[in-house]
Amino acid sequence: MKEFGEERMAAGESCIVVDLGACTGMDSTFMGTLAGMAARLSTLDEGGLQIADAGERNRRSLEDLGLDFLMKIDPSSASWHDEIDLIRAELKSPRAVAKPGDIQRTAHVLEAHQVLSQANQQNARKFSGVVTLLEAELAEKQREK
């Protein structure tokens, strides 16, 4: 997801829509990745991250972390809203990407949780232990390399 978002932003996209219609739940790393993309897109003119078909559970998860202030969840005025079924029918599977190495994976999980922590004070408290553990884990892996 992160790589795809970075590719699209590098290609000049200022609005990215993430369809959660088939998503039954999200972990904090995924939500942190979404938040990071939303923060980067918000600096662009008319940019932003939009969430399609969040469903009640995913919407609640995003709202519980205060991420609804960084992204638009199921915006009724979105240009894609009335054509979502047609758009879904045209989607193709993304190309396969190489699995990140252990250090890159740990760095990504750390970054995602740092983004969540920066979103608000409640998240900072909630994820402080995770961030501390991941920082130590990443430092150890870098020393071993």
N, C-alpha and C positions, 0 to 999 in steps of 0.2 A: 504494500500500500504506500509506504513511504517513498520507495523508488519511483513508483508510478506518479505520485504527486509531484515529486521533484522534476521528473521528466516533463510533465505537462506545464509546470511553472516555467521551466527553462525554455519551453517552446512558446511562451508568451501567454498561456492561459491565465486569466485573472479570476475565473470562477470555476470551481470544481464541484461536481455533484456526486455524492456518495450514496448509492442506493442500498439501504439496509433491509429491503423487503424480504430477503431470504435469511437474514441474520437473526439467530435466536438469542444471542447474548454477546456482550463485548467485555473484554478484560481491560484492566487499567492501561496496559501498554497500547492497545489499539486506540482507546479513547485519548491517550496522550499524543499518539501519532496524529489523530484527527485534529486535536487542539493545536499542535505545532503547525500543521498545514493551514489551519484557519488563521492563526496569528500571522503567518507569512503572507497569506492571500489578502488579509485585511489592510496591508500597507499599499496594495495596488489600487489604482483607480477602478472603481466599480467592482472591486474584487471581493471574493468571499468564498466560504465553504458552505454548501447547502446539503442538507441531509434529506433524502427522499425515503418515504415509507418507513419511518423510524419504528413504528409500533409502540405500544404503551411501555413495554419493559425497557427498550433501548432509549426511548425519550426520557423516561424517569432516571435512567443511569446517567445520561448526559446532563440532565438538569440537576441531579444530586451533586454533581461535581462543579456546577456552575458554568458548564461549557455552552449552555444555550445563549450566553452573552457573546461567545466567540463565533458562533455559526448560526445559520438559519435552519431551523428544523421544520421540515414539511411546509415551506412557505407557499401559501395558496396562490400568490401572485407570480410565482416562478414561471418562466416561459415553457419549461418542460412539463409542468404539472398536468396539463390535460392530454399530453401525448406520451405518458410514461410507458404504457403498454407497447406502443409502437417502437419507442426507443429501446426497451428491453429486448424486443424481438430482433433488433439489429445488432445487439452487442455480440462481441466475439471474445473468446477466452484470451486473457493477456498472454504475452509470450513468456516462456519459462525464464526465470532469472536464477542466477547462481545463488546458492545458499550462502548467507554471510558467515564469515568465520566466527569463532567463539568470542573473540575480542569485539568484533563489530556488533555482534548480537547483544552482548552485555552493554556496550556503549549505547545502542539504540534503546534498550529497555531503560537504561539510566536517563537518557535524554527525554524519553516520553514521560517519565515520572517527575523529572525536573519541570517540564512544561506544565504538568498538572499542578505541581506545587506552587508555581508562579501564578496560577490562575486566581487563587484567593487564599486567605489565611487558613481557612478550614482545611483545604487540601494540603497546605504546607504542613500542618500538624498531622494530618492523616497519613501522609506519605513520607514523613521525615525519616522514619526508621528504614523504610525501603530504600530511599535515596542514599542514606549512610551506608547500608549494606552493599548496595550496588557500586558505590564509589570505591569502597574497600576491595570488592571483588575485582573491579576493573583494574585498579592499581596493582593488585597481586598478579593478574594475568599479564599485564604489561611488563612487570618485573621478570616474570618467567620467560617471556619471549626473548 
